[in-house]
Every structure is written in structure tokens, then in C-alpha cells.
Amino acid sequence: MDRLTAARVFVTIAERGSLTAAAGALDMSRAMVTRYLNEMESWTGARLFHRNTRRVGLTAAGERILARSRELLAMAEQLPEPPDDGAGMLGVLRVTCSQSLAQTLLADVVARFLDRHPGAAIDLLAAERIVDLVEERIDLSIRVTDTLPQGVIARPLGVCRSVICAAPSYLARHGAPAALSDLMGHNCLSYAHFGRSLWRFSMPDGSRVDVPVAGNLSANDSMALLAAAIAGAGISMQPRHAAAAPIARGELVALLPEAEPPSLGIHAVYASRRHQTALMRAFLDFTVDRFAGTGEPPSKPC
């Protein structure tokens, strides 16, 4: 971790009197403040604060290290800022997102960014689970959700819309649904929940329709369901960014275009706005620009 940032966090906790107050002053999650404090105590080999439920107080070792930390921060402020011309964009950025986003959108973003900044490196973790930014030392998470947890900072990137689709081979055997109610008679591939699922739709007249569907295949990976749908296993509800290419190639057919499945926001999630590296800021801005060109309009700010 960045020891200079850890020193700044430590000084701010001492001045504000609590981890929560320091988090607010630094525009940082409380979990990240705790992480920096733990690292600071590990580096110095000393307990820096006496803690209770409301406030913290410096230990004797904390008093000594506070003075040294302030000296370190004062020296750092006197150093000139390096030129931000892109050529000096060095370091490793740890990024996470779902398998679907990684394969259909983010891989291209990463490749273009690294081509522009050859001194940078990106460690991309593709996972369907929610990754803990603090515990797994992730700099940036790209999440498709409308329920962001408290204590994180999020920047809207766009909107994830979905489409109902099936392979021509499946439709040749079973026919195409002419109405939403027809889905109940088809083999529908469900995400994460085996058995019956509820697919929700918005109609052109503004009404909402819920359709209970069932099928013989469920998975916690949307790309596995996409591959199964292409193979003719059944009807799938897929993110448009994942289904667009197979539909264009004729591997899938979009169904029931008048019905709109719920959309979700795409967000860039990170732990601190103030303590971002130049690499982090550059990649975040680049990602915003690239997602704006995918054809999905930006979502409302968080």
C-alpha cells in the first residue's frame, strides 16, 4: 500500500478523533480508512490509538509517530508534481468485473488503454461474485447493479439493457413465442435459480408484466447461459452487450421486441475519490469515454 497515503490517513484520524470522521474528511470509505490504519500499525510495529465505540486517542507510540508523519507529509508537499503527459503512466491497476462485461466490453477498453499507455499494467479479475475492494486490494470494480452498497463511491458508466433470445435451431423445434404468456410453455434458461423464475417486463403502454418461467438449466454465469442458448438449449434473457454479436451473426434471434426487460446501471466503483493515482484517474476517464460509445446512454448519477 501507499505509505504516504497511510500517513495522511493516520494524521487525519488523530486530528478528527474518529475513523468515521476521517473517512468523511478524506472522501474515503471507513473500511479503507481502517485498512490504512492497520497497515500503518503493522509497518510501525506499534499500536497507534486507544479505541472505544465513539472516539480514538493516541497512544504514547502514536504521539511520536504522529510528529514524524506530519514531517513526512510536509516534505511530500514540497516535491514537484510529475508531468501528467501519459508517457509516465506507470504502475499496476487491479480491476474487477463480471465475465460478461470482461469478454464483451472491458477487454477492448483495457487493450486500447494499454496501447495508449505502454508503461501501465492491468490485473483484471473476472468474477460473477461481488468482490470486496478492501480485502482483495481492488482499485476499481465495474458493476452492473441498481443496489450499490453504502460506503462506496460510484461513477455511472451506462445502462445495461437485456433482450430475450433463442437460437434458430430451438425455434425450429418449438416455435417462437408470440406473446409474453407463451414463455411459460418454453424451456427458459434461468440465471442462478433452478426451477421457476420470474421475468419482469415493461410494455409500450407503461404497464408492467411478470411472467413465471421454468427450464431445465440454470447457472450463475450469464456467459454459460449465452453459450447454451446458442447451442439451442432454450430461451435466455441476456444483456444486450453480450447478445448483440450472436444476434448479428444469426446465431440467436431476438424475441418479443415490444417487451422491455428491466435495465440496470453500470457503475465504476472505488473506495476513495481523493486518493486516486494518475493511472486510476486516466483509466476511469478512458472507460467513461469508451462506454459512452457503446450505444447505451449513460445512467443517472449515483
C-alpha positions in Angstrom: 0.0 0.0 0.0 1.0 3.7 -0.4 2.7 4.6 2.9 2.3 8.3 2.2 -1.5 7.9 2.0 -1.4 5.7 5.1 0.4 8.5 6.9 -2.1 11.0 5.7 -5.0 8.8 6.9 -3.3 8.3 10.3 -2.8 12.1 10.8 -6.4 12.8 9.8 -7.7 10.2 12.3 -5.7 11.8 15.0 -6.9 15.3 14.1 -10.6 14.3 13.7 -10.8 12.0 16.6 -12.5 9.1 14.9 -12.2 6.8 11.9 -15.7 7.8 10.7 -14.8 11.5 10.8 -11.5 10.8 9.0 -13.3 8.9 6.3 -15.7 11.8 5.6 -12.8 14.3 5.6 -10.8 12.2 3.1 -13.8 11.2 1.0 -12.8 7.6 1.6 -14.8 4.6 2.8 -14.5 3.7 6.5 -13.3 0.3 5.6 -10.4 1.8 3.6 -9.5 4.1 6.5 -9.4 1.0 8.8 -7.2 -0.8 6.2 -4.7 2.0 6.0 -4.6 2.3 9.8 -4.0 -1.4 10.2 -1.2 -1.2 7.6 0.3 1.8 9.4 0.3 -0.1 12.7 1.9 -3.1 11.0 4.6 -1.0 9.4 5.5 0.8 12.6 5.1 -2.2 14.8 3.1 -0.3 17.4 -0.5 0.3 18.4 -1.2 3.9 17.5 -4.6 4.5 19.1 -6.7 3.6 22.1 -10.1 3.0 20.7 -13.7 3.0 22.0 -17.0 3.0 20.3 -17.0 6.8 19.7 -13.5 8.2 19.7 -9.9 7.2 19.4 -7.0 8.6 21.4 -3.3 8.4 20.6 -1.0 6.0 22.5 2.5 7.1 23.5 3.9 5.5 20.4 1.2 7.2 18.3 2.2 10.6 19.6 5.8 10.0 18.5 4.8 8.6 15.1 2.3 11.5 14.6 5.0 14.0 14.6 7.1 12.0 12.2 4.1 11.5 9.9 3.4 15.3 9.8 7.1 15.9 8.9 6.8 13.3 6.1 3.6 14.9 4.7 5.3 18.4 4.8 8.2 17.1 2.8 5.9 15.4 0.3 4.1 18.7 -0.3 7.4 20.4 -1.3 8.1 17.8 -4.0 7.2 18.9 -7.6 4.3 17.1 -9.3 5.4 14.8 -12.1 4.2 15.8 -15.5 0.9 14.1 -16.4 1.6 13.6 -20.1 0.6 9.9 -20.4 4.1 8.8 -21.1 4.8 8.5 -17.3 1.6 6.5 -16.7 3.3 3.6 -14.8 2.1 1.0 -12.3 -0.4 -1.8 -11.9 -4.2 -1.3 -11.7 -6.4 -4.0 -10.2 -9.8 -4.1 -11.9 -12.7 -6.5 -11.5 -16.0 -7.1 -13.4 -18.3 -9.9 -14.4 -17.3 -12.4 -17.1 -19.9 -10.9 -19.5 -18.5 -7.4 -19.2 -14.9 -8.6 -19.3 -15.5 -10.5 -22.6 -17.8 -8.2 -24.4 -16.8 -4.6 -23.4 -14.0 -4.3 -20.9 -11.4 -6.4 -22.6 -11.5 -4.0 -25.6 -11.3 -1.0 -23.3 -8.3 -2.4 -21.5 -6.5 -3.3 -24.7 -6.9 0.2 -26.1 -5.9 1.8 -22.9 -2.7 -0.2 -22.6 -1.9 0.6 -26.2 -2.1 4.2 -25.3 -0.1 3.8 -22.1 2.5 1.1 -22.6 4.1 1.7 -19.2 0.8 0.7 -17.4 -0.3 -2.8 -16.5 -3.8 -4.0 -15.6 -4.7 -7.0 -13.5 -8.2 -8.0 -14.5 -10.3 -10.2 -12.2 -13.4 -11.5 -14.0 -15.9 -12.9 -11.4 -19.6 -13.2 -11.0 -19.4 -12.6 -7.2 -19.2 -9.2 -5.5 -15.6 -8.6 -4.8 -14.6 -6.8 -1.6 -12.4 -3.9 -2.7 -10.6 -3.6 0.6 -10.0 -7.2 1.3 -8.9 -8.1 -2.2 -7.0 -4.9 -2.8 -9.0 -3.9 -5.9 -8.6 -0.4 -7.3 -11.7 -0.4 -9.4 -14.8 -2.6 -9.8 -17.2 -2.3 -12.8 -20.6 -3.5 -11.5 -24.0 -4.0 -13.1 -26.5 -3.2 -10.4 -29.0 -0.7 -9.0 -28.3 -1.6 -5.4 -24.8 -0.2 -4.6 -23.7 -0.9 -1.0 -23.2 2.0 1.4 -19.7 3.4 1.9 -18.5 3.1 -1.7 -18.0 5.8 -4.4 -19.6 5.1 -7.8 -19.4 6.8 -11.1 -22.1 6.0 -13.7 -20.9 4.5 -16.9 -24.0 3.5 -18.7 -27.1 1.3 -18.7 -27.3 -2.5 -19.1 -30.4 -3.5 -21.1 -31.4 -7.0 -21.8 -33.0 -9.0 -24.6 -35.0 -12.2 -24.8 -33.4 -14.5 -27.4 -33.1 -18.1 -28.7 -31.2 -20.0 -31.4 -32.9 -20.7 -34.7 -32.5 -24.4 -34.0 -34.6 -24.1 -30.8 -37.2 -22.0 -32.5 -37.4 -24.5 -35.4 -38.2 -27.3 -32.9 -40.5 -25.4 -30.5 -41.7 -22.3 -32.4 -41.3 -18.7 -31.4 -43.4 -17.2 -28.5 -45.9 -14.7 -30.0 -46.8 -13.2 -26.6 -45.2 -13.0 -23.1 -47.6 -15.6 -21.8 -46.2 -18.1 -24.3 -42.9 -18.1 -22.4 -44.5 -20.2 -19.7 -44.7 -23.1 -22.2 -41.0 -22.9 -23.3 -37.7 -24.0 -21.8 -36.3 -20.8 -20.3 -32.7 -20.7 -19.1 -32.6 -19.0 -15.7 -29.8 -17.2 -14.0 -28.7 -18.6 -10.6 -32.0 -20.1 -9.6 -33.0 -23.6 -10.7 -36.7 -24.3 -11.3 -39.2 -21.4 -11.7 -38.1 -17.8 -12.1 -39.9 -14.6 -12.6 -39.1 -12.5 -15.6 -40.3 -8.9 -15.5 -41.1 -6.7 -18.5 -42.2 -3.1 -19.2 -44.7 -2.7 -22.0 -45.1 0.2 -24.5 -48.2 1.5 -22.7 -46.2 1.8 -19.4 -47.7 -1.4 -17.8 -45.5 -4.0 -16.0 -45.9 -7.7 -16.7 -44.4 -10.5 -14.6 -44.0 -13.9 -16.3 -43.2 -17.1 -14.3 -40.8 -19.2 -16.4 -39.1 -22.5 -15.9 -36.5 -24.6 -17.5 -34.0 -27.5 -17.2 -30.9 -25.3 -17.0 -29.8 -22.6 -14.6 -26.4 -21.1 -14.0 -24.6 -18.4 -12.0 -22.7 -17.3 -15.1 -24.6 -15.4 -17.9 -21.9 -16.4 -20.5 -22.6 -20.1 -19.8 -26.3 -19.4 -20.4 -25.5 -17.5 -23.6 -23.4 -20.4 -24.9 -26.3 -22.8 -24.0 -28.8 -20.6 -25.8 -26.6 -20.5 -28.9 -26.5 -24.3 -28.8 -30.3 -24.4 -28.9 -30.9 -25.3 -25.2 -33.7 -22.8 -24.7 -34.8 -19.2 -24.4 -32.5 -16.8 -22.5 -32.6 -13.3 -21.1 -29.2 -11.8 -21.9 -27.5 -8.4 -21.6 -27.6 -6.7 -24.9 -23.9 -6.1 -24.9 -23.4 -9.9 -24.7 -26.1 -11.0 -27.2 -25.5 -8.3 -29.8 -22.8 -10.1 -31.7 -24.5 -13.6 -31.8 -27.7 -11.9 -33.0 -25.8 -10.1 -35.7 -24.2 -13.4 -36.8 -27.6 -15.1 -36.9 -26.7 -17.5 -34.0 -29.5 -16.0 -31.9 -32.9 -14.4 -32.7 -34.3 -11.5 -30.6 -37.8 -12.3 -29.4 -40.8 -10.2 -28.2 -39.2 -6.8 -29.1 -42.3 -4.9 -27.7 -41.4 -6.1 -24.2 -38.5 -4.5 -22.4 -36.8 -6.4 -19.5 -35.6 -4.2 -16.6 -32.4 -2.3 -17.1 -29.6 -1.9 -14.6 -27.0 0.7 -14.1 -23.3 0.1 -15.0 -21.1 1.7 -12.4 -17.4 2.2 -11.7 -17.0 1.6 -8.0 -14.0 2.5 -5.9 -13.0 3.3 -2.4 -11.7 6.8 -2.5 -12.2 9.8 -4.8 -9.5 11.9 -3.3 -6.6 9.5 -3.2 -6.5 8.3 -6.7 -3.3 7.7 -8.7 -2.8 9.3 -12.0 -3.2 5.8 -13.6 -6.5 5.3 -11.8 -7.9 8.6 -13.0 -6.7 8.1 -16.5 -8.2 4.6 -16.8 -11.5 5.8 -15.2 -11.9 8.7 -17.6 -10.9 6.5 -20.6 -13.5 3.9 -19.5 -16.2 6.5 -19.2 -15.5 7.7 -22.8 -15.4 4.2 -24.2 -18.6 3.1 -22.5 -20.3 6.2 -23.9 -19.6 4.9 -27.4 -21.2 1.5 -26.9 -24.7 2.9 -27.8 -26.1 2.6 -24.2 -26.9 6.0 -22.8 -25.4 7.0 -19.5 -27.4 6.3 -16.4 -28.3 8.9 -13.8 -25.6 9.9 -11.4 -25.4 8.0 -8.1 
